[in-house]
């Protein structure tokens, strides 16, 4: 019975165990956020600003959703 409960817990929360395994390897959690610097053209920045105003979402969230 206990083995069944362990298997059930592992199956139900597999994404958490996968995230912890990834953390053991890289010391980074997959849902952590990091700041990076990128260079974009003025045209792209203006498009992102218009999309931000239209959707009400932050530019970083718009970029993340595209990936």
Phi and psi restraints in degrees (range 20) as a CNS / XPLOR table:
assign (resid 1 and name C) (resid 2 and name N)
       (resid 2 and name CA) (resid 2 and name C) 1.0 -66.9 20.0 2
assign (resid 2 and name N) (resid 2 and name CA)
       (resid 2 and name C) (resid 3 and name N) 1.0 -36.8 20.0 2
assign (resid 2 and name C) (resid 3 and name N)
       (resid 3 and name CA) (resid 3 and name C) 1.0 -63.8 20.0 2
assign (resid 3 and name N) (resid 3 and name CA)
       (resid 3 and name C) (resid 4 and name N) 1.0 -38.2 20.0 2
assign (resid 3 and name C) (resid 4 and name N)
       (resid 4 and name CA) (resid 4 and name C) 1.0 -62.1 20.0 2
assign (resid 4 and name N) (resid 4 and name CA)
       (resid 4 and name C) (resid 5 and name N) 1.0 -43.1 20.0 2
assign (resid 4 and name C) (resid 5 and name N)
       (resid 5 and name CA) (resid 5 and name C) 1.0 -64.4 20.0 2
assign (resid 5 and name N) (resid 5 and name CA)
       (resid 5 and name C) (resid 6 and name N) 1.0 -40.4 20.0 2
assign (resid 5 and name C) (resid 6 and name N)
       (resid 6 and name CA) (resid 6 and name C) 1.0 -63.4 20.0 2
assign (resid 6 and name N) (resid 6 and name CA)
       (resid 6 and name C) (resid 7 and name N) 1.0 -45.2 20.0 2
assign (resid 6 and name C) (resid 7 and name N)
       (resid 7 and name CA) (resid 7 and name C) 1.0 -63.5 20.0 2
assign (resid 7 and name N) (resid 7 and name CA)
       (resid 7 and name C) (resid 8 and name N) 1.0 -37.9 20.0 2
assign (resid 7 and name C) (resid 8 and name N)
       (resid 8 and name CA) (resid 8 and name C) 1.0 -64.7 20.0 2
assign (resid 8 and name N) (resid 8 and name CA)
       (resid 8 and name C) (resid 9 and name N) 1.0 -43.0 20.0 2
assign (resid 8 and name C) (resid 9 and name N)
       (resid 9 and name CA) (resid 9 and name C) 1.0 -64.8 20.0 2
assign (resid 9 and name N) (resid 9 and name CA)
       (resid 9 and name C) (resid 10 and name N) 1.0 -44.8 20.0 2
assign (resid 9 and name C) (resid 10 and name N)
       (resid 10 and name CA) (resid 10 and name C) 1.0 -61.3 20.0 2
assign (resid 10 and name N) (resid 10 and name CA)
       (resid 10 and name C) (resid 11 and name N) 1.0 -41.6 20.0 2
assign (resid 10 and name C) (resid 11 and name N)
       (resid 11 and name CA) (resid 11 and name C) 1.0 -69.5 20.0 2
assign (resid 11 and name N) (resid 11 and name CA)
       (resid 11 and name C) (resid 12 and name N) 1.0 -42.3 20.0 2
assign (resid 11 and name C) (resid 12 and name N)
       (resid 12 and name CA) (resid 12 and name C) 1.0 -69.4 20.0 2
assign (resid 12 and name N) (resid 12 and name CA)
       (resid 12 and name C) (resid 13 and name N) 1.0 -34.7 20.0 2
assign (resid 12 and name C) (resid 13 and name N)
       (resid 13 and name CA) (resid 13 and name C) 1.0 -117.2 20.0 2
assign (resid 13 and name N) (resid 13 and name CA)
       (resid 13 and name C) (resid 14 and name N) 1.0 35.1 20.0 2
assign (resid 13 and name C) (resid 14 and name N)
       (resid 14 and name CA) (resid 14 and name C) 1.0 -57.6 20.0 2
assign (resid 14 and name N) (resid 14 and name CA)
       (resid 14 and name C) (resid 15 and name N) 1.0 -40.2 20.0 2
assign (resid 14 and name C) (resid 15 and name N)
       (resid 15 and name CA) (resid 15 and name C) 1.0 -61.1 20.0 2
assign (resid 15 and name N) (resid 15 and name CA)
       (resid 15 and name C) (resid 16 and name N) 1.0 -33.8 20.0 2
assign (resid 15 and name C) (resid 16 and name N)
       (resid 16 and name CA) (resid 16 and name C) 1.0 -70.0 20.0 2
assign (resid 16 and name N) (resid 16 and name CA)
       (resid 16 and name C) (resid 17 and name N) 1.0 -44.0 20.0 2
assign (resid 16 and name C) (resid 17 and name N)
       (resid 17 and name CA) (resid 17 and name C) 1.0 -66.1 20.0 2
assign (resid 17 and name N) (resid 17 and name CA)
       (resid 17 and name C) (resid 18 and name N) 1.0 -36.1 20.0 2
assign (resid 17 and name C) (resid 18 and name N)
       (resid 18 and name CA) (resid 18 and name C) 1.0 -64.4 20.0 2
assign (resid 18 and name N) (resid 18 and name CA)
       (resid 18 and name C) (resid 19 and name N) 1.0 -40.9 20.0 2
assign (resid 18 and name C) (resid 19 and name N)
       (resid 19 and name CA) (resid 19 and name C) 1.0 -64.8 20.0 2
assign (resid 19 and name N) (resid 19 and name CA)
       (resid 19 and name C) (resid 20 and name N) 1.0 -40.9 20.0 2
assign (resid 19 and name C) (resid 20 and name N)
       (resid 20 and name CA) (resid 20 and name C) 1.0 -67.8 20.0 2
assign (resid 20 and name N) (resid 20 and name CA)
       (resid 20 and name C) (resid 21 and name N) 1.0 -36.6 20.0 2
assign (resid 20 and name C) (resid 21 and name N)
       (resid 21 and name CA) (resid 21 and name C) 1.0 -64.6 20.0 2
assign (resid 21 and name N) (resid 21 and name CA)
       (resid 21 and name C) (resid 22 and name N) 1.0 -42.1 20.0 2
assign (resid 21 and name C) (resid 22 and name N)
       (resid 22 and name CA) (resid 22 and name C) 1.0 -63.5 20.0 2
assign (resid 22 and name N) (resid 22 and name CA)
       (resid 22 and name C) (resid 23 and name N) 1.0 -38.0 20.0 2
assign (resid 22 and name C) (resid 23 and name N)
       (resid 23 and name CA) (resid 23 and name C) 1.0 -63.4 20.0 2
assign (resid 23 and name N) (resid 23 and name CA)
       (resid 23 and name C) (resid 24 and name N) 1.0 -41.0 20.0 2
assign (resid 23 and name C) (resid 24 and name N)
       (resid 24 and name CA) (resid 24 and name C) 1.0 -59.6 20.0 2
assign (resid 24 and name N) (resid 24 and name CA)
       (resid 24 and name C) (resid 25 and name N) 1.0 -34.7 20.0 2
assign (resid 24 and name C) (resid 25 and name N)
       (resid 25 and name CA) (resid 25 and name C) 1.0 -80.9 20.0 2
assign (resid 25 and name N) (resid 25 and name CA)
       (resid 25 and name C) (resid 26 and name N) 1.0 -39.9 20.0 2
assign (resid 25 and name C) (resid 26 and name N)
       (resid 26 and name CA) (resid 26 and name C) 1.0 -116.0 20.0 2
assign (resid 26 and name N) (resid 26 and name CA)
       (resid 26 and name C) (resid 27 and name N) 1.0 -12.8 20.0 2
assign (resid 26 and name C) (resid 27 and name N)
       (resid 27 and name CA) (resid 27 and name C) 1.0 62.5 20.0 2
assign (resid 27 and name N) (resid 27 and name CA)
       (resid 27 and name C) (resid 28 and name N) 1.0 24.6 20.0 2
assign (resid 27 and name C) (resid 28 and name N)
       (resid 28 and name CA) (resid 28 and name C) 1.0 -132.1 20.0 2
assign (resid 28 and name N) (resid 28 and name CA)
       (resid 28 and name C) (resid 29 and name N) 1.0 136.2 20.0 2
assign (resid 28 and name C) (resid 29 and name N)
       (resid 29 and name CA) (resid 29 and name C) 1.0 -88.3 20.0 2
assign (resid 29 and name N) (resid 29 and name CA)
       (resid 29 and name C) (resid 30 and name N) 1.0 143.2 20.0 2
assign (resid 29 and name C) (resid 30 and name N)
       (resid 30 and name CA) (resid 30 and name C) 1.0 -64.7 20.0 2
assign (resid 30 and name N) (resid 30 and name CA)
       (resid 30 and name C) (resid 31 and name N) 1.0 -18.2 20.0 2
assign (resid 30 and name C) (resid 31 and name N)
       (resid 31 and name CA) (resid 31 and name C) 1.0 -101.7 20.0 2
assign (resid 31 and name N) (resid 31 and name CA)
       (resid 31 and name C) (resid 32 and name N) 1.0 5.8 20.0 2
assign (resid 31 and name C) (resid 32 and name N)
       (resid 32 and name CA) (resid 32 and name C) 1.0 -71.8 20.0 2
assign (resid 32 and name N) (resid 32 and name CA)
       (resid 32 and name C) (resid 33 and name N) 1.0 157.1 20.0 2
assign (resid 32 and name C) (resid 33 and name N)
       (resid 33 and name CA) (resid 33 and name C) 1.0 -114.6 20.0 2
assign (resid 33 and name N) (resid 33 and name CA)
       (resid 33 and name C) (resid 34 and name N) 1.0 144.8 20.0 2
assign (resid 33 and name C) (resid 34 and name N)
       (resid 34 and name CA) (resid 34 and name C) 1.0 -129.4 20.0 2
assign (resid 34 and name N) (resid 34 and name CA)
       (resid 34 and name C) (resid 35 and name N) 1.0 146.7 20.0 2
assign (resid 34 and name C) (resid 35 and name N)
       (resid 35 and name CA) (resid 35 and name C) 1.0 -91.3 20.0 2
assign (resid 35 and name N) (resid 35 and name CA)
       (resid 35 and name C) (resid 36 and name N) 1.0 132.8 20.0 2
assign (resid 35 and name C) (resid 36 and name N)
       (resid 36 and name CA) (resid 36 and name C) 1.0 -131.2 20.0 2
assign (resid 36 and name N) (resid 36 and name CA)
       (resid 36 and name C) (resid 37 and name N) 1.0 157.6 20.0 2
assign (resid 36 and name C) (resid 37 and name N)
       (resid 37 and name CA) (resid 37 and name C) 1.0 -105.8 20.0 2
assign (resid 37 and name N) (resid 37 and name CA)
       (resid 37 and name C) (resid 38 and name N) 1.0 129.8 20.0 2
assign (resid 37 and name C) (resid 38 and name N)
       (resid 38 and name CA) (resid 38 and name C) 1.0 -132.1 20.0 2
assign (resid 38 and name N) (resid 38 and name CA)
       (resid 38 and name C) (resid 39 and name N) 1.0 157.7 20.0 2
assign (resid 38 and name C) (resid 39 and name N)
       (resid 39 and name CA) (resid 39 and name C) 1.0 -109.7 20.0 2
assign (resid 39 and name N) (resid 39 and name CA)
       (resid 39 and name C) (resid 40 and name N) 1.0 125.0 20.0 2
assign (resid 39 and name C) (resid 40 and name N)
       (resid 40 and name CA) (resid 40 and name C) 1.0 -124.7 20.0 2
assign (resid 40 and name N) (resid 40 and name CA)
       (resid 40 and name C) (resid 41 and name N) 1.0 154.2 20.0 2
assign (resid 40 and name C) (resid 41 and name N)
       (resid 41 and name CA) (resid 41 and name C) 1.0 -72.1 20.0 2
assign (resid 41 and name N) (resid 41 and name CA)
       (resid 41 and name C) (resid 42 and name N) 1.0 158.7 20.0 2
assign (resid 41 and name C) (resid 42 and name N)
       (resid 42 and name CA) (resid 42 and name C) 1.0 -60.7 20.0 2
assign (resid 42 and name N) (resid 42 and name CA)
       (resid 42 and name C) (resid 43 and name N) 1.0 -39.1 20.0 2
assign (resid 42 and name C) (resid 43 and name N)
       (resid 43 and name CA) (resid 43 and name C) 1.0 -60.2 20.0 2
assign (resid 43 and name N) (resid 43 and name CA)
       (resid 43 and name C) (resid 44 and name N) 1.0 -44.4 20.0 2
assign (resid 43 and name C) (resid 44 and name N)
       (resid 44 and name CA) (resid 44 and name C) 1.0 -65.4 20.0 2
assign (resid 44 and name N) (resid 44 and name CA)
       (resid 44 and name C) (resid 45 and name N) 1.0 -41.9 20.0 2
assign (resid 44 and name C) (resid 45 and name N)
       (resid 45 and name CA) (resid 45 and name C) 1.0 -62.6 20.0 2
assign (resid 45 and name N) (resid 45 and name CA)
       (resid 45 and name C) (resid 46 and name N) 1.0 -42.0 20.0 2
assign (resid 45 and name C) (resid 46 and name N)
       (resid 46 and name CA) (resid 46 and name C) 1.0 -64.6 20.0 2
assign (resid 46 and name N) (resid 46 and name CA)
       (resid 46 and name C) (resid 47 and name N) 1.0 -39.3 20.0 2
assign (resid 46 and name C) (resid 47 and name N)
       (resid 47 and name CA) (resid 47 and name C) 1.0 -63.0 20.0 2
assign (resid 47 and name N) (resid 47 and name CA)
       (resid 47 and name C) (resid 48 and name N) 1.0 -42.2 20.0 2
assign (resid 47 and name C) (resid 48 and name N)
       (resid 48 and name CA) (resid 48 and name C) 1.0 -64.4 20.0 2
assign (resid 48 and name N) (resid 48 and name CA)
       (resid 48 and name C) (resid 49 and name N) 1.0 -38.9 20.0 2
assign (resid 48 and name C) (resid 49 and name N)
       (resid 49 and name CA) (resid 49 and name C) 1.0 -64.6 20.0 2
assign (resid 49 and name N) (resid 49 and name CA)
       (resid 49 and name C) (resid 50 and name N) 1.0 -40.8 20.0 2
assign (resid 49 and name C) (resid 50 and name N)
       (resid 50 and name CA) (resid 50 and name C) 1.0 -64.6 20.0 2
assign (resid 50 and name N) (resid 50 and name CA)
       (resid 50 and name C) (resid 51 and name N) 1.0 -41.9 20.0 2
assign (resid 50 and name C) (resid 51 and name N)
       (resid 51 and name CA) (resid 51 and name C) 1.0 -64.8 20.0 2
assign (resid 51 and name N) (resid 51 and name CA)
       (resid 51 and name C) (resid 52 and name N) 1.0 -36.6 20.0 2
assign (resid 51 and name C) (resid 52 and name N)
       (resid 52 and name CA) (resid 52 and name C) 1.0 -62.3 20.0 2
assign (resid 52 and name N) (resid 52 and name CA)
       (resid 52 and name C) (resid 53 and name N) 1.0 -46.1 20.0 2
assign (resid 52 and name C) (resid 53 and name N)
       (resid 53 and name CA) (resid 53 and name C) 1.0 -65.1 20.0 2
assign (resid 53 and name N) (resid 53 and name CA)
       (resid 53 and name C) (resid 54 and name N) 1.0 -37.9 20.0 2
assign (resid 53 and name C) (resid 54 and name N)
       (resid 54 and name CA) (resid 54 and name C) 1.0 -69.1 20.0 2
assign (resid 54 and name N) (resid 54 and name CA)
       (resid 54 and name C) (resid 55 and name N) 1.0 -43.1 20.0 2
assign (resid 54 and name C) (resid 55 and name N)
       (resid 55 and name CA) (resid 55 and name C) 1.0 -95.3 20.0 2
assign (resid 55 and name N) (resid 55 and name CA)
       (resid 55 and name C) (resid 56 and name N) 1.0 -23.5 20.0 2
assign (resid 55 and name C) (resid 56 and name N)
       (resid 56 and name CA) (resid 56 and name C) 1.0 80.1 20.0 2
assign (resid 56 and name N) (resid 56 and name CA)
       (resid 56 and name C) (resid 57 and name N) 1.0 8.4 20.0 2
assign (resid 56 and name C) (resid 57 and name N)
       (resid 57 and name CA) (resid 57 and name C) 1.0 -96.1 20.0 2
assign (resid 57 and name N) (resid 57 and name CA)
       (resid 57 and name C) (resid 58 and name N) 1.0 150.2 20.0 2
assign (resid 57 and name C) (resid 58 and name N)
       (resid 58 and name CA) (resid 58 and name C) 1.0 -65.7 20.0 2
assign (resid 58 and name N) (resid 58 and name CA)
       (resid 58 and name C) (resid 59 and name N) 1.0 153.3 20.0 2
assign (resid 58 and name C) (resid 59 and name N)
       (resid 59 and name CA) (resid 59 and name C) 1.0 -60.2 20.0 2
assign (resid 59 and name N) (resid 59 and name CA)
       (resid 59 and name C) (resid 60 and name N) 1.0 -39.3 20.0 2
assign (resid 59 and name C) (resid 60 and name N)
       (resid 60 and name CA) (resid 60 and name C) 1.0 -61.2 20.0 2
assign (resid 60 and name N) (resid 60 and name CA)
       (resid 60 and name C) (resid 61 and name N) 1.0 -38.5 20.0 2
assign (resid 60 and name C) (resid 61 and name N)
       (resid 61 and name CA) (resid 61 and name C) 1.0 -68.4 20.0 2
assign (resid 61 and name N) (resid 61 and name CA)
       (resid 61 and name C) (resid 62 and name N) 1.0 -38.1 20.0 2
assign (resid 61 and name C) (resid 62 and name N)
       (resid 62 and name CA) (resid 62 and name C) 1.0 -61.2 20.0 2
assign (resid 62 and name N) (resid 62 and name CA)
       (resid 62 and name C) (resid 63 and name N) 1.0 -45.5 20.0 2
assign (resid 62 and name C) (resid 63 and name N)
       (resid 63 and name CA) (resid 63 and name C) 1.0 -64.5 20.0 2
assign (resid 63 and name N) (resid 63 and name CA)
       (resid 63 and name C) (resid 64 and name N) 1.0 -43.9 20.0 2
assign (resid 63 and name C) (resid 64 and name N)
       (resid 64 and name CA) (resid 64 and name C) 1.0 -60.4 20.0 2
assign (resid 64 and name N) (resid 64 and name CA)
       (resid 64 and name C) (resid 65 and name N) 1.0 -40.8 20.0 2
assign (resid 64 and name C) (resid 65 and name N)
       (resid 65 and name CA) (resid 65 and name C) 1.0 -66.3 20.0 2
assign (resid 65 and name N) (resid 65 and name CA)
       (resid 65 and name C) (resid 66 and name N) 1.0 -27.8 20.0 2
assign (resid 65 and name C) (resid 66 and name N)
       (resid 66 and name CA) (resid 66 and name C) 1.0 -71.0 20.0 2
assign (resid 66 and name N) (resid 66 and name CA)
       (resid 66 and name C) (resid 67 and name N) 1.0 -22.4 20.0 2
